[in-house]
């Protein structure tokens, strides 16, 4: 595993860890400039498996679109992960800060469209050997603002997308 090369992150140095990564200066396919890109593996990960896993990232636009379909579908249920993530940003922080995050004058102006328009890719992770979390795209509200709250679209080996809120 010491001689693996990512097409997006360059030479990987796992050291004693099972995770290697790098900041993406230009992003991938126009998404995630400045985002962290993580590769999870162990001593069995080889270059062929890494190349195959990274192939999915050649069309990040399609992955982001699929994530947004999942997020939009969840917004119809006020108890869903996406709705609760939105609620955290509108009700659990001061209104002035929420308005700044969404570039609006009042929190009432944060429609579903405004909310989705402010979700930006801040992290990408692949786990070539995983079955449940093969690929994950981390989204945050406003990439230029510090946050510990992420809305994550996760793909399993069957290409099923689920949504998670992580902090």
RODO-2510 file (C-alpha; in nm, 4 decimals, decimal comma):
residues 167
     n   res          X          Y          Z
     1     x     0,0000     0,0000     0,0000
     2     x     0,3010     0,2308     0,0221
     3     x     0,3199     0,2907    -0,3530
     4     x    -0,0361     0,3973    -0,4331
     5     x    -0,1085     0,7026    -0,6427
     6     x    -0,4428     0,8795    -0,6541
     7     x    -0,5356     1,0493    -0,9780
     8     x    -0,6720     1,3375    -0,7683
     9     x    -0,4433     1,3533    -0,4638
    10     x    -0,1150     1,2264    -0,6076
    11     x     0,1167     0,9941    -0,4135
    12     x    -0,0520     0,8566    -0,1018
    13     x     0,1281     0,8102     0,2250
    14     x    -0,0825     0,6031     0,4636
    15     x     0,1967     0,5571     0,7158
    16     x     0,0500     0,3696     1,0118
    17     x    -0,2983     0,5020     0,9421
    18     x    -0,5794     0,3560     0,7340
    19     x    -0,6657     0,6965     0,5881
    20     x    -0,4718     0,9191     0,3515
    21     x    -0,5841     1,2425     0,1971
    22     x    -0,5105     1,5861     0,0670
    23     x    -0,6782     1,9184     0,0040
    24     x    -0,7959     1,9481    -0,3552
    25     x    -0,6682     2,2853    -0,4808
    26     x    -0,8796     2,2760    -0,7958
    27     x    -1,1500     2,0320    -0,6875
    28     x    -1,2749     1,7533    -0,9080
    29     x    -1,4855     1,8293    -1,2142
    30     x    -1,5505     2,1838    -1,0904
    31     x    -1,6675     2,0770    -0,7434
    32     x    -1,5007     2,0958    -0,4083
    33     x    -1,2137     2,3360    -0,4687
    34     x    -1,0397     2,3441    -0,1312
    35     x    -1,2279     2,0343    -0,0187
    36     x    -1,0586     1,7495     0,1608
    37     x    -1,0292     1,4259    -0,0322
    38     x    -0,9898     1,1119     0,1803
    39     x    -0,9080     0,7575     0,0808
    40     x    -0,9777     0,4835     0,3350
    41     x    -0,7899     0,1581     0,2966
    42     x    -0,5833    -0,1052     0,4631
    43     x    -0,2850    -0,3190     0,3684
    44     x    -0,4997    -0,5053     0,1133
    45     x    -0,5795    -0,1941    -0,0929
    46     x    -0,3984    -0,2061    -0,4256
    47     x    -0,3624     0,0359    -0,7158
    48     x    -0,6202    -0,1436    -0,9301
    49     x    -0,8891    -0,1170    -0,6593
    50     x    -0,8052     0,2489    -0,6004
    51     x    -0,8242     0,3265    -0,9729
    52     x    -1,1606     0,1511    -0,9996
    53     x    -1,2979     0,3393    -0,6979
    54     x    -1,1768     0,6735    -0,8299
    55     x    -1,3486     0,6127    -1,1629
    56     x    -1,6782     0,7027    -0,9939
    57     x    -1,5359     1,0473    -0,9256
    58     x    -1,4778     1,1204    -1,2942
    59     x    -1,8368     1,2467    -1,3081
    60     x    -1,8756     1,4361    -0,9818
    61     x    -2,1486     1,6484    -1,1428
    62     x    -2,3691     1,3381    -1,1650
    63     x    -2,2867     1,2428    -0,8052
    64     x    -2,3665     1,5925    -0,6778
    65     x    -2,6917     1,5911    -0,8772
    66     x    -2,7892     1,2552    -0,7221
    67     x    -2,7082     1,3922    -0,3766
    68     x    -2,9283     1,6951    -0,4383
    69     x    -3,2154     1,4733    -0,5533
    70     x    -3,1861     1,2841    -0,2230
    71     x    -3,1670     1,6093    -0,0231
    72     x    -3,4677     1,7630    -0,2023
    73     x    -3,6760     1,4488    -0,1517
    74     x    -3,5980     1,4574     0,2190
    75     x    -3,7047     1,8212     0,2538
    76     x    -4,0662     1,7090     0,2081
    77     x    -4,0465     1,5282     0,5458
    78     x    -3,9917     1,7644     0,8411
    79     x    -3,8422     1,4757     1,0452
    80     x    -3,5849     1,3781     0,7812
    81     x    -3,2105     1,4200     0,8191
    82     x    -3,1987     1,7003     0,5602
    83     x    -3,4881     1,8897     0,7218
    84     x    -3,3261     1,8621     1,0643
    85     x    -2,9934     1,9810     0,9194
    86     x    -3,1714     2,2837     0,7745
    87     x    -3,3482     2,3451     1,1068
    88     x    -3,0132     2,3449     1,2924
    89     x    -2,8929     2,6242     1,0659
    90     x    -3,2116     2,8298     1,0925
    91     x    -3,3268     2,7823     1,4503
    92     x    -3,0284     2,6887     1,6632
    93     x    -2,7943     2,9708     1,5684
    94     x    -2,8596     3,3443     1,5990
    95     x    -3,0748     3,4830     1,3171
    96     x    -2,8080     3,7308     1,2091
    97     x    -2,5592     3,4470     1,1624
    98     x    -2,8174     3,2337     0,9770
    99     x    -2,8982     3,5238     0,7458
   100     x    -2,5266     3,5691     0,6785
   101     x    -2,4874     3,1965     0,5994
   102     x    -2,7698     3,2035     0,3456
   103     x    -2,7196     3,5593     0,2153
   104     x    -3,0767     3,6631     0,3030
   105     x    -3,2370     3,9408     0,5086
   106     x    -3,4599     3,7132     0,7183
   107     x    -3,4652     3,3417     0,7940
   108     x    -3,8126     3,3205     0,6403
   109     x    -3,6454     3,3887     0,3031
   110     x    -3,4570     3,0572     0,3197
   111     x    -3,6665     2,8482     0,0822
   112     x    -3,5802     2,4927    -0,0154
   113     x    -3,4065     2,6325    -0,3244
   114     x    -3,2016     2,8845    -0,1228
   115     x    -3,1041     2,6095     0,1224
   116     x    -2,9938     2,3723    -0,1548
   117     x    -2,8118     2,6499    -0,3414
   118     x    -2,5922     2,7110    -0,0360
   119     x    -2,4830     2,3493     0,0110
   120     x    -2,1250     2,3153    -0,1096
   121     x    -1,8969     2,0132    -0,1369
   122     x    -1,6306     2,0357     0,1351
   123     x    -1,5150     1,6756     0,1485
   124     x    -1,5007     1,3614    -0,0621
   125     x    -1,4154     1,0187     0,0745
   126     x    -1,3812     0,6815    -0,0940
   127     x    -1,3468     0,3440     0,0724
   128     x    -1,2737     0,0927    -0,2058
   129     x    -1,3119    -0,2139     0,0186
   130     x    -1,6274    -0,1015     0,2011
   131     x    -1,9747    -0,2365     0,1366
   132     x    -2,1856     0,0276     0,3095
   133     x    -1,9890     0,3511     0,2691
   134     x    -1,8026     0,3201    -0,0584
   135     x    -1,8281     0,6890    -0,1474
   136     x    -1,9291     0,9923     0,0570
   137     x    -1,9690     1,3554    -0,0387
   138     x    -1,9660     1,5992     0,2538
   139     x    -2,1670     1,9182     0,2131
   140     x    -2,1687     2,2290     0,4319
   141     x    -2,3488     2,5603     0,4213
   142     x    -2,0992     2,8049     0,2780
   143     x    -1,7542     2,6545     0,2315
   144     x    -1,5831     2,9788     0,3304
   145     x    -1,7348     2,9658     0,6791
   146     x    -1,6083     2,7321     0,9534
   147     x    -1,8510     2,4561     1,0511
   148     x    -1,8633     2,1238     1,2241
   149     x    -2,2024     2,0377     1,0744
   150     x    -2,2056     1,8280     0,7570
   151     x    -2,4829     1,6886     0,5417
   152     x    -2,3364     1,3749     0,3865
   153     x    -2,4542     1,1801     0,0822
   154     x    -2,3322     0,8206     0,1098
   155     x    -2,3276     0,5565    -0,1639
   156     x    -2,3128     0,1867    -0,0836
   157     x    -2,1822    -0,0897    -0,3086
   158     x    -2,5306    -0,1184    -0,4699
   159     x    -2,5178     0,2530    -0,5637
   160     x    -2,7951     0,3370    -0,3160
   161     x    -2,7729     0,6921    -0,1790
   162     x    -2,8525     0,7703     0,1841
   163     x    -2,8290     1,0976     0,3729
   164     x    -2,6513     1,1488     0,7046
   165     x    -2,5975     1,4468     0,9339
   166     x    -2,2544     1,4448     1,0914
   167     x    -2,0914     1,6820     1,3333
***
